[in-house]
Amino acid sequence: MSNMTIVGAQWGDEGKGKIVDLLTSEADMVVRFQGGNNAGHTVIVDGKKYVLHVVPSGILHPGKMCIIGNGVVLDPENFLEEIDALQSLGLDVSPERLKISYKTHLIMPYHRIIDGAREGASKNKIGTTGRGIGPCYEDKKARVGVRAGDLTDPEALKDRIARALEEKNVLFTQLYGLPALDPETVFNDLMAIAPRIVPYLADVSSLIMEAQEADQNIMFEGAQGVMLDIDHGTYPFVTSSNVVCDNASIGSGVNAGIIDQRIAIVKAYTTRVGSGPFPTELFDDTGEFLRRQGGEYGATTGRPRRCGWLDLVVLREMIRLCAPTTMALTKVDVLSGLKEIRLCVAYEYEGKVVKYPPQTPRGLEQSKPVFEVLPGWEEDLSGCEGWDDLPRNCRRYIERVEELLGVKAGFISVGPDRKQTFRR
C-alpha cells in the first residue's frame, strides 16, 4: 500500500466508510479533506454499527492517526457530540490521535439558521440537510469565516463573529422574519466549549509531510460523491465543496505528487438524496426493491434515497475527472433476486447517442438513458469470500462494467460487515 485518495464515484452514499475502514489497517494516517457533518459514513464491525459524520473512519482502528483537514467545515457542537458518542463505545478519540487543522472553518449557529431559512423559503429546493455547511463555505469565500485557530485568540474571534453578524442579522430580520442573534451570546457560547476543542488543533500539513518523510502510508478520505462536486456535479443540486480526487491536496495542505493511488467507490446501482436530475431513476417496484434491500436511507438524516440502475455515463465523467487507479464495487448483494439487470451505457440527447453527460445547463435533465440488459441471479452473496464464489451472472455483470469503463474492480463488497469485502 502507498498514499491513496478514496472518493465516492456517484452522488454519495456508495459505502466509502466501509472501504476506508477496510484499508485503514494498512494505513498509518487517515485524512478527511472536504465536506461537513452532512456526510454519514456507516461502518459495521462484528455486528456493531458506527455512524461517523466528520471524524475520519480510521478512528475505529487503534493507533491510527486521524486528521481533519483545512478543506473540511466543522460544527464544534456536533464534533463534541460525535467524539463523546465514540468514547462511550470504548474508542480512543483523544487529541493524541485525532487532529484538527488550525485552518478548518467552523460552522456557526447563524450558518445553520440561514441554511434552514433559505431552504424553507425556496420554491426550488436543493435538498440541503440544513446543517449550515453551504453558508459556512460561503463565509470562507467571502473572507468573513471563523477558523478553528481563532479559538485560541478570543479578541479576534469576537471581532469575526460581530462582523459576520452585521450582514446575517439584516437577512434574519428583514428577509426571513427571524430574530437577530446577539454577537456576545454567540461568542460566549463558543468560548464555553473552546477548551475541549483547542487541544485537538494542530499544523496538520506539517504532520502529514512528516508522515510522508517517515515512509508512512497515508489515506485521504473524501465525503459525498463526484457528481455532487460544486464545479463538476449536477449544479445547482450539489454540495458546497470540490469532491474530486485532486482536492485531497488542497483540502489537506500537501502537494498532489505524494498521492499515487486513487480509489473510486462505486455502488452496484445508483442512488441520490435530495433534488436534482437522475436519468436512471426507478419509480416502480424495482426501485422500491433496491431501496428496501439496500437499506437506502440517509445515515445522517434518515431520508429515503432515490434509486435507479447503474449509470455508466456518470461514471465515465467521474473517470475523466479523477482517473481512478481502481474501483471498489459495493452493495453487489443488493441486486440478488432480480431476473434482469440494466446498465445505462449511453444517453440519447438531442437526437444523438452520447457516452458523456452533456455539459449544457439542463443536459442531464434532457437526457434519456440507453440501456443494456443483463441476466440477473437469485443466489445470496453474503457468504461469498472470493471471486470464484460469486454466481456466474454476477461475475458477468461486474466484468461488463469493467469492460465498458476500462477500470478494474479491485474490491467487491457483498454485505455491510467489515468482513464482507474481498479483493481481486
N, C-alpha and C positions, 0 to 999 in steps of 0.2 A: 504494500500500500504506500501511496505518497499523498501529497496535498491534493484535495479534491473539493469541488463545489457540488452541492446537491440542490436541485431546484425542481419545482413542480412543473410538468410539461403542458398542463391544460389550464383549467380555471380553478386550480387549487383542490384541496381535499383528495389528493392522489395517494396519500399514505406516506408522506415524506418522513414523518416522525418515526415510523417503524423501520424504514431503511437506514435512517441516521442511527437509530438505536442499534441496529444490526452491525453497522460498520464502526461504531464508536469503540468497540472492544479492541480495534486495531489502531485507533487514533489516540494521540496524546492530548489534543486540544480541539474543542468544538466551538466554532464562532458563528453566532447569529448575526447576519449582516443587513437585514432590512425588515420593514413591517412593524406591526404593533401587536397588541393583545387581542386583535380580532382573529388571529390565526390560532386555531386549536389543534395541536398535534396529539393524537390519541395513540398511546403505546400500551399494549397488553403484555405483561410479563408474568408467566406462571399463573394466568387467570386473573391477575390483579390489574385493574385499569388505571392508567395515569393519563391525565389530560394536561398538557403543557401549553401555555399561552405565549410566554415571552422568554422563559428560561430555556436555554438550549437543551435538546434531548439527551445530550451527553451526561446530564446530571444524574441519570439513572445508573450510571456506571461509576463505582467508587474510584477515586483517584484521578479522574479526568478533569482537566482544567476547562471551564466553560466561560465563554466571553460573550457579552452583549455589546455589539459594535456601535459605532457612531451613526450608522445608517438606520438604526432602529429608533422608533419613538416609544418611550417608556412611560407608562402610567404608574406613578410612585405607589399609590394605594393598591392597585392591582398587583404590582410586583411583590409587595409585602404580604398580601393575601396568598399569593402563589407560593412564596418560599415558606410561609407558615404551614400551608397545606402539605407541602412536600416534606417538611421537617416532621410533621405529625405522622407521616408514613415511614419514618425512620431514615430518611435520606439526609446526607450531609450537604447543606446549602450554605455553608459558611463562606465568608469573604476570602478564605484561603484558596477556594477552588471555584469561585464564581466572581467575575469581574464585570464592571460596567464602565464603558468609556466616559471620560470627562466630557466628551463632545456629544454624547447621546442627548437628544432633545426630550423634554418632559411633556407629557400630556397633562394639561392643567384642567381644573374644573370648568373653566369657560370654554375649553375646546369641546368637551362633552355636551355642554348646553347648546352651543351653536350648531353642532352636528345634528342633534336631535331636532332642533327648531327648524333647520333648513329642510331636513327630510320630511318633517311633518307638514311643512307649508308647501312643498313642491308637488306639482301635478305630474311631473315626470320623475318618479323616484328612482334613484340609483340602486337602492338596496343596501345602503350603508348599515353597519352594525350600530351606529350611533355612539361609538366609543371615543370619539374625538380625534381619531387618527389623522383624517384628512386635514382638519383645521390646524392640527399641530404641525404637519408638514407645510401648510400654508405659511404659518408664522416663521418657520425655519427659512423659507424662501424670502419672506419679507424682512428678515433680519430683526424680528422682534420676539424670537423664541426664547424659551428658558432652557438652558442646558444643565445636565446633571452636575457639572462642575460648579455651577452657580450656587449650589447648596453650601459650598464652602466659603462663600462671600455674601453674607446676609444683606449688606447695603446695596450691592449690585443687583442682587435678586429682587429686593424690594422695588428698586427703580424699574427693572424689566417688567415686573408684574403691573406696576402703575401705568407704564407706557402702553402695554398691551391692552389694558382695560379701558384706556381712553377711547379707543375705537370700538371695542367689543360692547361696552355699555351703551353706546349710541345704537348699535344694532339691536341689542336686547330690548331697550325701552321704546325705540321709535319704529322699529321694523317688525319685531316679533311680539311686542306687548308683554315682555318679561321684566322682572325687577332687575335693577343694576346690581352688580357684585361690588362689594367693598374690598378695595385692594389690600387694606390692612388685614382683613379677615382671611383672605386667600393666602397672604404671606404667612400669617401666624399658623394657619393650618398646615402649610407645607413645612415650615420650620419645626413643627411639633414632631414630624416623622423623619426629618432630615438626619438625626443622629443614627437612625437604623440603616439609612441608605449610604451615607458618606463612606463607611468602611469598605464598601464594595467598589468604590471608584478607583480607576487606575488608568495609566497610559497604556491602553491595550495594544496600540500599534507597535510599541516597543516590545511588549510581551510576546506578540505574535512573531516578530522578527527574531527575538531571542530563541524562541522555539524552533524557528526555521534554521538558524545558525547551529543549533544543537542537534540537527537532523531528526527532529521530532515530526510526527505525522499530524497534519492539521486538516480539519474538516470545516468547510464553510457551508452553513445551513441557511437556506432561504425559506421564505414563507409565501403563501398564496401560490399562484401559477403564472407561467409566462404570458398567457392570454389575458391576464389582469395587469400586466405591466403598464405604467402610466403613459409611456410613449408608444409601445408596440402592441398593446392589448386592444380590446373592443371598446375603445373610448366612446362615450364618457363612462361606460359601465366597467370601470377599472378600479384598482387600488391606487394609493397615493404615492407609490414608490416604484423604482425600477426593480423588476424581479429577475431579469436576465442574468445569466451566469457571470458576466463581466462586472456586474455591480458588486460582486463579492469583494473586489479590491477597494472600490470606492467606499463601501459601507463598513470596511474594517480598517482602512488606513494603511494598506500594504500594496505593493505592486502586483499586477496580474501575472507577472512572469513566474511567481513562485507556485502557481496553481497549474497542475498538469493533467488533472482528470476532471471531467465534468459528467455527472450522472443525472440523467433526466428521469424523474419518476412519472410513469405513465399508468394511469388506471386502465384496465382492460375494456372499459366502456367510458362514456363521458358524462360528467355531471357539472353543474354550476349552481351557485346560490345567488339569489337576487335577480335583478333585471338584466336585460341585455340579449343580443342575438345569440341563437343556439340552433344552427341548421339541422342537427341530427336529433333534436329533442323528440321524445316519445310521449304522446298523450293518451296512450292506450294501456291495455293490461300488461304489455311487456315493460313499459316504463314503470308501472307500479311494481312489477315483479323485481326489477333491478333495485328499486328504492327499498323494498321490503327485504330482499335477500342481502343487499349490501349495507343495510342499516344506514341509509343515506339521509342523515340528519346532522346538522352542524354541531361540531364538538363544543363550540363556544356559545352559539345562540339557540341550538335546537331546531333551527328552521329546516323544513324538508327541502332536500336538494332536487333540482330538476335533473332528469336522467335521460340519456339517449345513447345511440350507438357510437362506437369509437370513430372519431373524426381524424382521418389521416391528413386532411388538408391543413387543419390546425396544427397537427404535429410536424408537418413539413415546415411550417412557418417557425415553429419552435426550433427546429434543427437549423434553419437558416440563421436564426438569431444567436443560438447557443453552441452549435457544433458539438453536441454531446459525444463523449467517447463510448458511452454505453447507456442502455436503458435499464430501468428496473420496472418490470411489468407487475402491477399489483391487482389484487381482487379478481384474479382469473377464476377463482372458485365460484364467484357470484354468477357466472354465465352457465354453470351446470344446470341442466334441466330445460334448456332452450332447444327446440328442434332445429332451428336455423339461426344463424348469427350474421348480422350485416356489418359490413365495413364501408364507411364512406371513403371512397378512393379519389373523388374529384367533386367539383361543384359545376353546376350549369349556371352561367352568369352572362346575361345579355346575349343569349344565343350561342355562347361558346362554352366549351368544357375546359375548365381551368384547374390546375393542380395546386395553386397557392391562393390564399384568401385575397380577394380584390382589395386594393388599397384605397378605394373611394370611400367617402364618409359613411355610406349605407351599404357598402359592398356585401358584407356578411348577411345583413338582413335580406338582401335581394337575391341571395344565392340559394339554389336548390341542390341538395345532396345527390350525388350519383353513387349508387350502392353496388357492392359485390356481395353475393350471398354465399356463405359457407355453411356446411353442416354442423350442427351442434353436438352435444354429448350429454349423457344422463349421469355419468359417474360422479361420485362425491370425491373431490380433490383434497379434502382436508388432511388426509393421511399421506399424501404424496411427498416423498423426500428427495426426489431427483427427477431429471428429465424423462427417463425411461418409465417412471411410474405414471406419467400423465397419459390420459386416453389419446388414441391416435388422432382424433379430430381436434383435440385441444392443441396437440403439438402442431398440427397443420395450421391452425388459426394463428399461433404465435409465429411460425415460420413465414406465413404470408404477410403478417405485419412487418416483420424484419425485412423481408424482400422488398416491400413497397417503400419502406423508409430508408433502407440502406444502413440501419444501425442495429446491432445485436442486442438482444435482451440478456444481459449478464446476470440478472437476478429475477426470480419469479416467485411471487407470493401467492399462497393458496389458502390463507386463513389469517385471522387477526393476531394470533400469538407470535411472539418473537421467534419461536422455533419453526414457524410455518412459512419460512422463506428459504429457498435454496439457490445456490449459484450454478451457473453453467460453465 
